């Protein structure tokens, strides 16, 4: 979790490194003034960013990354919340993505979007919150739902 926040902070210019010292930037104080919901939204968007996923698996082809993300989100959205599924039954749906799965799933578990079970079989379950988040990320929210308040990571990065 510490590594996640370290990378998030560096990649979003909340912290910098100079002369072997880690320092906070002006943007860090702006980030701290955001609501918890906005901070969480930015963190979730960061976990699905090309930058983060390519950092997890450098062997991923940048051109295929959007297809990989869409495939994973579609699969996660198709799962019933709070129901464990054996990983080996789901792997065929994760076409060409096994290298990032174990690492990325750990981060998704840390922020409460899914649960992993190791015994008696390796299993995965999306949480109720995860179901809502995955549905929103694939654009499958119900019409009329208010998602306009979700802060955009790209817009946030452009702010000074």
C-alpha positions as CSV (number, residue, x, y, z in Angstrom):
1,X,0.0,0.0,0.0
2,X,2.9,2.3,0.8
3,X,4.4,1.6,-2.6
4,X,1.1,2.4,-4.3
5,X,0.8,5.8,-2.6
6,X,4.5,6.5,-3.3
7,X,4.0,5.8,-7.0
8,X,0.7,7.7,-7.1
9,X,2.3,10.7,-5.5
10,X,5.3,10.8,-7.8
11,X,3.3,10.1,-11.0
12,X,0.8,12.9,-10.1
13,X,3.5,15.4,-8.9
14,X,2.4,15.4,-5.3
15,X,6.0,14.6,-4.3
16,X,9.3,14.9,-6.0
17,X,12.8,13.5,-5.5
18,X,15.8,15.9,-5.5
19,X,19.3,15.4,-4.1
20,X,18.3,12.1,-2.7
21,X,15.4,13.7,-0.7
22,X,11.7,13.1,-1.0
23,X,9.8,16.4,-0.9
24,X,6.2,17.5,-1.2
25,X,5.0,19.8,-3.9
26,X,2.5,22.6,-4.1
27,X,0.1,20.1,-5.6
28,X,0.2,18.0,-2.5
29,X,-1.6,20.6,-0.4
30,X,-4.2,21.0,-3.1
31,X,-4.7,17.2,-3.2
32,X,-5.2,17.2,0.6
33,X,-8.0,19.7,0.3
34,X,-10.0,17.4,-2.0
35,X,-12.9,15.5,-0.5
36,X,-12.3,11.8,0.4
37,X,-14.5,10.8,-2.4
38,X,-12.5,12.8,-4.9
39,X,-9.2,11.4,-3.6
40,X,-10.6,7.8,-3.9
41,X,-11.8,8.5,-7.4
42,X,-8.4,9.7,-8.5
43,X,-6.7,6.7,-6.9
44,X,-9.1,4.3,-8.7
45,X,-8.5,6.1,-12.0
46,X,-4.8,5.9,-11.4
47,X,-5.0,2.1,-10.9
48,X,-6.6,1.8,-14.3
49,X,-4.2,4.3,-16.0
50,X,-1.9,3.1,-18.8
51,X,1.0,4.5,-16.8
52,X,0.3,2.3,-13.8
53,X,-0.5,-0.9,-15.7
54,X,2.6,-0.6,-17.9
55,X,4.6,-0.1,-14.7
56,X,3.2,-3.4,-13.4
57,X,4.0,-5.3,-16.6
58,X,6.4,-3.7,-19.0
59,X,5.9,-6.6,-21.4
60,X,2.4,-5.3,-22.2
61,X,2.0,-3.8,-25.6
62,X,0.9,-0.2,-25.2
63,X,-1.3,-0.4,-28.3
64,X,-3.2,-3.4,-26.9
65,X,-3.6,-1.9,-23.4
66,X,-7.1,-0.4,-23.9
67,X,-8.3,-3.8,-25.2
68,X,-6.8,-5.5,-22.2
69,X,-8.4,-3.1,-19.7
70,X,-11.8,-3.3,-21.4
71,X,-11.6,-7.1,-21.3
72,X,-10.7,-7.2,-17.6
73,X,-13.4,-4.6,-16.7
74,X,-16.0,-6.5,-18.7
75,X,-15.2,-9.7,-16.8
76,X,-15.2,-8.0,-13.4
77,X,-18.4,-6.3,-14.1
78,X,-20.0,-9.6,-15.1
79,X,-19.3,-11.2,-11.7
80,X,-22.0,-11.2,-9.0
81,X,-20.9,-9.2,-6.0
82,X,-19.8,-11.1,-2.9
83,X,-19.7,-14.4,-4.7
84,X,-16.4,-16.3,-5.0
85,X,-15.3,-17.6,-8.4
86,X,-12.4,-20.0,-9.0
87,X,-9.7,-18.1,-10.8
88,X,-9.0,-21.0,-13.1
89,X,-12.5,-20.9,-14.5
90,X,-12.2,-17.2,-15.2
91,X,-8.7,-17.2,-16.8
92,X,-9.9,-17.8,-20.4
93,X,-11.8,-14.5,-20.2
94,X,-8.6,-12.7,-19.3
95,X,-7.2,-13.1,-22.8
96,X,-3.4,-12.5,-22.8
97,X,-3.4,-10.7,-19.4
98,X,-2.2,-13.1,-16.8
99,X,1.0,-11.3,-16.2
100,X,-0.7,-8.2,-14.7
101,X,-3.6,-10.0,-13.0
102,X,-2.0,-11.2,-9.8
103,X,-0.3,-7.8,-9.2
104,X,-3.2,-5.6,-10.2
105,X,-5.7,-7.7,-8.2
106,X,-3.7,-7.2,-5.1
107,X,-4.1,-3.4,-5.5
108,X,-7.8,-3.8,-6.2
109,X,-8.1,-5.8,-3.0
110,X,-6.2,-3.3,-0.9
111,X,-8.7,-0.5,-1.8
112,X,-11.7,-2.7,-1.3
113,X,-12.9,-3.4,-4.8
114,X,-12.4,-7.2,-4.6
115,X,-11.5,-10.0,-2.3
116,X,-9.0,-12.8,-3.0
117,X,-9.2,-16.3,-1.4
118,X,-6.3,-18.7,-1.5
119,X,-7.7,-21.8,0.2
120,X,-9.1,-24.3,-0.7
121,X,-8.8,-22.9,-4.2
122,X,-7.6,-19.6,-5.6
123,X,-10.8,-17.5,-5.8
124,X,-11.9,-14.0,-6.6
125,X,-14.9,-12.0,-5.6
126,X,-15.9,-8.4,-6.4
127,X,-17.3,-6.4,-3.5
128,X,-20.5,-4.4,-3.8
129,X,-18.4,-1.2,-4.1
130,X,-16.2,-2.9,-6.7
131,X,-19.3,-3.8,-8.8
132,X,-20.4,-0.1,-8.8
133,X,-16.9,1.1,-9.7
134,X,-16.3,-1.4,-12.5
135,X,-19.7,-0.6,-14.0
136,X,-18.9,3.1,-13.9
137,X,-15.4,2.6,-15.4
138,X,-16.9,0.7,-18.4
139,X,-19.5,3.4,-18.8
140,X,-22.4,1.1,-18.0
141,X,-24.0,3.3,-15.3
142,X,-27.7,3.8,-15.5
143,X,-28.8,6.9,-17.5
144,X,-29.8,9.7,-15.1
145,X,-27.2,8.6,-12.5
146,X,-25.1,11.5,-11.4
147,X,-21.5,10.7,-12.2
148,X,-20.6,14.3,-13.2
149,X,-19.1,14.9,-9.8
150,X,-16.4,12.3,-10.4
151,X,-13.1,14.1,-10.7
152,X,-11.1,13.3,-13.8
153,X,-7.4,12.3,-13.3
154,X,-6.4,13.9,-16.6
155,X,-8.0,17.2,-15.6
156,X,-6.6,17.0,-12.2
157,X,-3.1,16.5,-13.6
158,X,-3.5,19.6,-15.8
159,X,-4.4,21.8,-12.7
160,X,-1.7,23.9,-11.1
